[in-house]
Amino acid sequence: MTNSTQNTAKKVHNFYAGPSILFPKTFDESVDAIHNFAGTGLSILEISHRSKEFVEVMENARQIVKDLLNIPSEYHVLYLGGGASTQFMMTAYNLLEKKAAYLETGKWAANAIKEAKIFGEVVLAGSSADKNYNYIPKNIIIPEDADYFHYTSNNTIYGTQIRETLKSPVPMVCDMSSDIMSRRVDVSKYALIYAGAQKTWDLQVPRLLSSEKIFWAKFPEKFQQC
Ligand SMILES: Cc1ncc(COP(=O)(O)O)c(C=O)c1O
């Protein structure tokens, strides 16, 4: 086991909006895995992504998220490359067939809208752009014929947050990049949630995305490779 004392002795206070400090044990286990992973005699960086040992790492990572967020069994947890900005595009690419409803509550929501417009019509279910996003619109109108409704639960730059789960007549998609795991969420109310794992969980793993069967059933050919 590697000794992390030297590492922790250098620690300073961390006021990053995203990543925070890690347990010394996490460093120790990471260093061990880099030298000799799970007794294989090889580094985790040297073994196949299809090896039994690495597949187990990913299975554990998915299960931990399922347990912590109490994610129902019919949901899938995916770790994907790219930031939330990639999910702005991927969500629309996969789910927007004709029209989608978006709540515009900040820069990130506006960026998501911009990407979605490449793939189809975007209807604003509400917007606070008129006051530089300093409030959450009260009157949210979601067309019943939209493919999905997208909102941002925490508007990182503006400090506004939607704490309650919104109600939607169509499948609901939420960008929880900056408040995932900060409170309990009823995942079953959402069709899809995405968040930057590296940003809020403090782990340098790429992305989380959980997707309900409804979308797998609706767009099977698009999800086959996931
Ligand atoms: C709510 C929200 N969505 C999306 C993003 C963009 O994330 P990324 O930099 O991973 O593309 C951020 C980044 O701060 C964010 O706070």
Ligand as a Chemical Component Dictionary entry (heavy atoms), coordinates in Angstrom:
data_LIG
# 
_chem_comp.id                   LIG 
_chem_comp.type                 NON-POLYMER 
_chem_comp.pdbx_formal_charge   0 
_chem_comp.three_letter_code    LIG 
# 
loop_
_chem_comp_atom.comp_id 
_chem_comp_atom.atom_id 
_chem_comp_atom.alt_atom_id 
_chem_comp_atom.type_symbol 
_chem_comp_atom.charge 
_chem_comp_atom.model_Cartn_x 
_chem_comp_atom.model_Cartn_y 
_chem_comp_atom.model_Cartn_z 
_chem_comp_atom.pdbx_ordinal 
LIG C1 C1 C 0 -25.419 23.240 -15.293 1  
LIG C2 C2 C 0 -24.280 23.044 -16.239 2  
LIG N1 N1 N 0 -24.507 22.456 -17.414 3  
LIG C3 C3 C 0 -23.508 22.267 -18.298 4  
LIG C4 C4 C 0 -22.207 22.666 -18.014 5  
LIG C5 C5 C 0 -21.130 22.424 -19.043 6  
LIG O1 O1 O 0 -20.344 21.385 -18.624 7  
LIG P1 P1 P 0 -19.049 20.941 -19.450 8  
LIG O2 O2 O 0 -18.005 21.962 -19.157 9  
LIG O3 O3 O 0 -18.746 19.610 -18.858 10 
LIG O4 O4 O 0 -19.397 20.882 -20.891 11 
LIG C6 C6 C 0 -21.918 23.256 -16.800 12 
LIG C7 C7 C 0 -20.536 23.664 -16.490 13 
LIG O5 O5 O 0 -20.236 24.328 -15.546 14 
LIG C8 C8 C 0 -22.972 23.451 -15.886 15 
LIG O6 O6 O 0 -22.750 24.009 -14.702 16 
# 
loop_
_chem_comp_bond.comp_id 
_chem_comp_bond.atom_id_1 
_chem_comp_bond.atom_id_2 
_chem_comp_bond.value_order 
_chem_comp_bond.pdbx_ordinal 
LIG C1 C2 SING 1  
LIG C2 N1 SING 2  
LIG C2 C8 DOUB 3  
LIG N1 C3 DOUB 4  
LIG C3 C4 SING 5  
LIG C4 C5 SING 6  
LIG C4 C6 DOUB 7  
LIG C5 O1 SING 8  
LIG O1 P1 SING 9  
LIG P1 O2 DOUB 10 
LIG P1 O3 SING 11 
LIG P1 O4 SING 12 
LIG C6 C7 SING 13 
LIG C6 C8 SING 14 
LIG C7 O5 DOUB 15 
LIG C8 O6 SING 16 
# 
